[in-house]
Amino acid sequence: MDLIGSSFYFPFGLYGRKPQFYSFEEASSKEIYFNVKGLTNAPKRDTKLHSSLKVTPVSEKTYASAFDYVKHHIGKGDSFLLNLTFKSQVETEHSLLDLFYAAEAPYKFYKKMTLSCFLQSVLLKLRTTTSTAFP
């Protein structure tokens, strides 16, 4: 596919495996939707969540242990910036697609029956001659 001069989206497989490249139309036909500050290939749909989410985070002990580990390595100079994240169990009667549409985030991604992801900030900007990573 010739991506030069065209708009495209590049979802990566889980854990960086099997990167996949799609045009807007190809992604939409496979029910892969994204919304980047209003630029979207998702069909119009109004979704309001009528029930709450039940979120079960990691224990305070698990979080504290990981946080101390991170602080130790930052103190040693191993890194100056990182994101400490954990999986959380979420229970809801809504589908991943419902969550995609209802999320109020500038960056959203949905892959049919597999994944719904939301980001509040840019992680990487690619330019013709440079790329910039953000925290």
N, C-alpha and C positions, 0 to 999 in steps of 0.2 A: 504494500500500500504506500503511495506517495504522500507523506505527511507534510512536506515542505509547502508552506503557504496555505495549509488547510487547518481547520479546527479539529482537534482530536482529543481523546481522553485515554489515559493509559492505566487501567486498574491492574494491580499486581496480584498474583495468586497469594494465598495464605503463606506466611513465612518466606516471602520473596520467591516462591517457586512459580514457574510457568507464567511469566509476564504475558499479558494479553493486550493487544492494541486494537481499538475500535474507533470508527468514525461515530459521530453523534447518532446517525441513523442505525448503524450496525448494533451499537450498544442498546439502543431503545428496542430494537427487534428481539434482543435476547433478555429483555426486562432487566437491564442494567441502567440505572438512572443516577444522575448526579445533578447537583445544583451548586454552582460556584457564584456566589453573590448575585443570584438572579439569572445567570446564564444556565439554562437547564435543558435536558432532553426529556424530562418527565412530563407525561400528560397532565393537563390541569385537573386538579382534584382538591376538594376542600375536606380536610380531616380534622375533626375535633375529638380529642380523647375524652371519653365519658367515664373513665374509671382511673384510679391511680395506679402507679407502678409500685410493686413491692420489691425493694432492693435489699439484698443481703451482702454487705461488704465483708472484706476480710476482717479477722479479729484485730482488736487494738494491739495485742501482743505481736501478731505477725507484722502489722504495719510498723510498730515501734522498732522491731528488730531490723527490718529492711531499711528504715530511715536512718538508724544508727550506722548501719553498714555503708550507706551512701555518704553520710557525713564524714565517716572515717576516710573513705577514698578521696573525697573532695579535699579534705584536709591534707592528704598526702600529695595532692597535685595530680592525681591520676585523671581527673576530669574537672572542668570548670562549670559544666552544665549538663544536666540530664533530666529525664522525666521518669519519675517513680510511679509505675502504674500496676494495677492488679485487676484480675478478673473479678467481676461481681455477678452474682446470680440475680436475674431480674425476672419477676413474674408479672404477667399482664394478660388480659384477654384480647389484646390488640395484636395485629400482625406486624412484622418488621416493616412492611410497606406503610401501614398506618403510622408507625413511629417516624419513618422517613418524612412523610408529608407533614406531620404535626410538629416536628422539631424546629425550633427557632434558632438556627445556626447558619452562618454565612457559607459554610462548606458542608455539603451532605452527599452521601453515596449510598446506593442500595443495589444489591445483587440478589436476584430472585431467590426467595426462600433460604438465603444463606447469611446475609450480612446487611446491616444498616449501620452507618457510621456518621458521626457528626463532629466537626472541628470548629473551634471559635477563632482560630488564627492560621495564617499561612505557615507551612513547615518548610517549603522549598520554592524558590523562584528560579526559573530557567530563562536565560536571555540568549541571544545569539552567541555572545562570546564569554558570558559569565553565568555562574549559578550561585545563589545565596541561600544558606540554610538559616532558619529562624528557630528560636526556642519553642 
